[in-house]
């Protein structure tokens, strides 16, 4: 109908125009691995992104073509975050912690034609380059020295003038970025983000009831830029004009604490294990550090133990914002912001709520189904597999007909996460469907046991896996790492768990280990643990027998 | 490409599903004109909206058909806000303050087929019904007594069961609502809002840097539901699950103050003149009232005088949020939230910034052009006509080929507002293009003079209009209303203005009147003022002669 709302496309180009016109003066800070500080403005960043877009086009990159980035977090990949989509191509960030064989598989599967790489990662590239078909390799180098046959990023930009950049016509449904799931089982699978999905995910981060990101924010993403594009934080920062600080994610704690203070960081985000470790470090070094400006830490990858939420809140005035998401949800899908009526509860009860990932953010919808495919009631008790739909949720996997079963007939994505949903719509993560312990026809949540164990002061990390059992099909085994300087017995830990669970949920044994293997994104690598304990023999079956 | 973001449509249906699943228990309060309180839940509201959708379909309403609502603010029109779009039709709210001839024109122009009407407004309907072609009239009645040939809303709903409601397939680009601009000149013109525009406008209201609307909010819209759908506040409240309080907008101040306290209202919004009046009332009745829960008032329709912003902030702890928008921008397009670096300024300087409408909210883009059509620099000095584009901006007017010139060739909407834009992108409203005073080839902003006059303690309202002048083409005449109990002379007012403006900007005369006529939406009706002073004779031309 004439007079209708105008056809305005929600694309990353709109973010670039906004940063250019409104936030040209605002600061972007980038640290080198050796700790050198580099600072420039959004204006300069966008000008360089435009040069990159022109350069890629001059190299023959076509609309929709995949351009890979193999890099740590710094300002040059940030330019690629915009420059690649700005020429109509698809930004494909590569997880540099993967095995070269996996990288070869992913680059080949995505048909990446051009790759941008940190000079420090050229040795990694060498290990798989002969297995993939790259037309051009562009090197992020500080000294301009690049191997024969490769292009120097700075020299390439220097050849172009950003005023020659002409915006291509980009539809919001066009793909802007491609990320592969790190996949603890099976082959990595690709998720394609439409421009629209990224634009809307950014908007969702700015809501007062989610992360409330504002212009006045200083954001330091501790998620790698190759992990869901640092959870899209560089895009959110650009949308609102927030200062952003890019650092190599695995800093040692003193350096991280120093940076948080120096750059007056107000908001940071990363996987739970980092923040558990940081809190532990702070407690072992009282008085040495402050968190003056920091207001909030968004966590992901695993649930937050209550002791961690309490520790940050009461000792440092920092709010832990729990959320649930995955590569397929770009990533934020839920948030644990307390509704008004719960915000008046006693603090300890509030912490209980905040350990959970909360409820769906606007336009995301959730439901659960049981093993028979029936929809599960929102009773806070019955477990089911979580299904999700929404404007930034994947419709499936890139070029992966074999994973068609991950989407329901009516278009919801099956997440593989086992959850309960309560009357308010709050979910509680019980497990990955493959990590559930199926004991005598009942489900035991390994995650619930792990969180309870990690709430014990002596326990640094805990993972629970299913071990085959002659009478019960499977029974839980807990594998724990002690906190430095602490000791605790198996019996003491079981006594700690006993009041919280049905007797038949309690692990049949607790093994003390030096460390638990992690995935490249910091989650427990249960596949490796299961391998390690494949031939495990139960010390006794008495406990189960007694309990049932 | 396969694996791309799923095709999830941003529609009002998504808001309904969200309210139903997450906020079914949350409260909606509605007051009758006689002050009776009615309260129910979002769950009940959505169930009744579904019944209405079924009922409209049973009356033969087709997708895209316009269904009109002629009502004050209460819970039944709220149900229509959802029920009409939920059957695929277009919600058309009618401004009950318009002349019956204008209403006849609008209903006829929109081809409304069904009309929902307050029983108290049946007499207004009678005055134009024979001039329009309505298939059905449905009456919001408390006692079920409706005139012959009309339908009782409650009886109609009672005939249906919400479980029979089947969601139609609605594309986000489909029209959800239609509003006519109140138009101080020319015929009213219709603006069609796509579902997507309303969904995104709601999201924009929830951003921490705009109005920051949250689940814990209690919203009381003092904009009428027939004025840009109460600025879309009922939709925003539904998206986040905020309690909403619906009242007839023109309450007396004691009743309004009582309601704000009783319902623990945290956020309200309406035209500037209401809040000016309320502050004046509070000052004349110190100690009598509190604003305990209220955190913010969003204003629109006119700039906020600094004295008002200071008064609410310092005496009541209430933040005035200035913004710019219009029917064509659904409505929010700018916000005056201070960027981080200005938030450290002394308070008085912050108030200066906050009198202005601020900068574009995410995805809205602004630019200005001068009389020759050239783009104007963002220097904070040069005036130009504001043009706007964005995901909730109109592409033109419904069925109005004669207003094609309101859209530029490259698709921006010409707003008719004369503004400056500074280096930060902050706009300053100088005038409506038709209200500018063109003095000797230069532009004088009537709005700037009005705001400066209204900053004087003795002045309640001030309007400045252009009067033909023999030597200067036009010169400004100020028309002012004194605050009760105050006196001030013309010379004193000119002395108050002198330090703030170039000499040739000062009004040539100031007329003291009892009242200034307002438009139905509370703006100064300058057309009427110009009529009133059509034969005005300048007392002297000396001042201009001296000044130039």
Contacts between the chains, C-beta under 8 A, distances in Angstrom:
chain1	res1	chain2	res2	distance
A	1	B	64	7.5
A	1	B	175	5.8
A	1	B	192	5.8
A	1	B	398	6.8
A	2	B	395	7.7
A	2	B	396	6.1
A	2	B	397	7.8
A	2	B	398	6.6
A	2	B	399	6.5
A	2	B	400	7.7
A	3	B	190	6.1
A	3	B	191	6.5
A	3	B	192	4.8
A	3	B	394	6.3
A	3	B	395	6.7
A	3	B	396	5.0
A	3	B	397	4.7
A	3	B	398	3.6
A	3	B	399	6.8
A	3	B	400	6.6
A	4	B	173	7.2
A	4	B	175	6.0
A	4	B	192	4.7
A	4	B	194	5.6
A	4	B	394	7.6
A	4	B	395	6.0
A	5	B	173	7.6
A	5	B	192	7.1
A	5	B	193	6.1
A	5	B	194	4.0
A	5	B	196	6.7
A	5	B	197	4.0
A	5	B	330	7.7
A	5	B	391	7.3
A	5	B	392	6.2
A	5	B	393	7.0
A	5	B	394	6.4
A	5	B	395	6.6
A	6	B	389	6.3
A	6	B	390	7.7
A	6	B	393	5.3
A	6	B	394	6.7
A	6	B	395	3.8
A	6	B	411	6.3
A	6	B	413	7.3
A	7	B	395	7.0
A	7	B	411	7.8
A	8	B	363	7.2
A	8	B	389	6.0
A	8	B	390	5.6
A	8	B	391	4.5
A	8	B	393	6.9
A	10	B	363	6.7
A	10	B	391	6.3
A	14	B	363	5.7
A	14	B	365	7.7
A	17	B	365	6.5
A	18	B	360	7.7
A	18	B	362	6.9
A	18	B	363	7.7
A	18	B	365	7.6
A	21	B	365	7.7
A	21	B	378	7.9
A	21	B	425	5.9
A	22	B	359	6.1
A	22	B	360	7.2
A	22	B	424	6.9
A	22	B	425	4.4
A	64	B	1	7.5
A	173	B	4	7.2
A	173	B	5	7.6
A	175	B	1	5.8
A	175	B	4	6.0
A	190	B	3	6.1
A	191	B	3	6.4
A	192	B	1	5.8
A	192	B	3	4.9
A	192	B	4	4.7
A	192	B	5	7.1
A	193	B	5	6.1
A	194	B	4	5.6
A	194	B	5	4.0
A	196	B	5	6.7
A	197	B	5	4.0
A	199	B	363	7.5
A	200	B	203	8.0
A	202	B	362	7.8
A	203	B	200	8.0
A	203	B	203	5.5
A	203	B	204	7.7
A	203	B	207	7.3
A	203	B	362	6.4
A	203	B	363	7.9
A	204	B	203	7.7
A	206	B	207	4.4
A	206	B	208	5.9
A	206	B	209	6.6
A	206	B	362	7.2
A	207	B	203	7.3
A	207	B	206	4.5
A	207	B	207	6.2
A	207	B	208	7.0
A	208	B	206	5.9
A	208	B	207	7.1
A	208	B	208	4.7
A	208	B	212	3.8
A	208	B	213	6.7
A	208	B	214	4.7
A	209	B	206	6.6
A	209	B	214	4.6
A	209	B	215	5.7
A	209	B	240	6.1
A	212	B	208	3.8
A	212	B	212	7.4
A	213	B	208	6.7
A	214	B	208	4.7
A	214	B	209	4.6
A	214	B	337	7.7
A	214	B	340	8.0
A	215	B	209	5.7
A	215	B	337	7.4
A	215	B	339	5.0
A	215	B	340	6.2
A	216	B	339	6.6
A	216	B	340	3.2
A	216	B	343	6.4
A	217	B	340	7.9
A	239	B	362	5.4
A	240	B	209	6.1
A	240	B	362	7.1
A	241	B	339	7.4
A	330	B	5	7.7
A	337	B	214	7.7
A	337	B	215	7.4
A	339	B	215	5.0
A	339	B	216	6.6
A	339	B	241	7.5
A	340	B	214	8.0
A	340	B	215	6.2
A	340	B	216	3.2
A	340	B	217	7.9
A	343	B	216	6.4
A	359	B	22	6.1
A	360	B	18	7.8
A	360	B	22	7.2
A	362	B	18	6.8
A	362	B	202	7.9
A	362	B	203	6.4
A	362	B	206	7.3
A	362	B	239	5.4
A	362	B	240	7.1
A	363	B	8	7.2
A	363	B	10	6.7
A	363	B	14	5.7
A	363	B	18	7.7
A	363	B	199	7.5
A	363	B	203	8.0
A	365	B	14	7.7
A	365	B	17	6.6
A	365	B	18	7.6
A	365	B	21	7.7
A	378	B	21	7.9
A	389	B	6	6.3
A	389	B	8	5.9
A	390	B	6	7.7
A	390	B	8	5.6
A	391	B	5	7.3
A	391	B	8	4.5
A	391	B	10	6.3
A	392	B	5	6.2
A	393	B	5	6.9
A	393	B	6	5.3
A	393	B	8	6.9
A	394	B	3	6.3
A	394	B	4	7.6
A	394	B	5	6.4
A	394	B	6	6.7
A	395	B	2	7.6
A	395	B	3	6.7
A	395	B	4	6.0
A	395	B	5	6.6
A	395	B	6	3.8
A	395	B	7	7.1
A	396	B	2	6.1
A	396	B	3	5.0
A	397	B	2	7.8
A	397	B	3	4.7
A	398	B	1	6.8
A	398	B	2	6.6
A	398	B	3	3.7
A	399	B	2	6.5
A	399	B	3	6.8
A	400	B	2	7.7
A	400	B	3	6.6
A	411	B	6	6.3
A	411	B	7	7.8
A	413	B	6	7.3
A	424	B	22	7.0
A	425	B	21	5.9
A	425	B	22	4.4
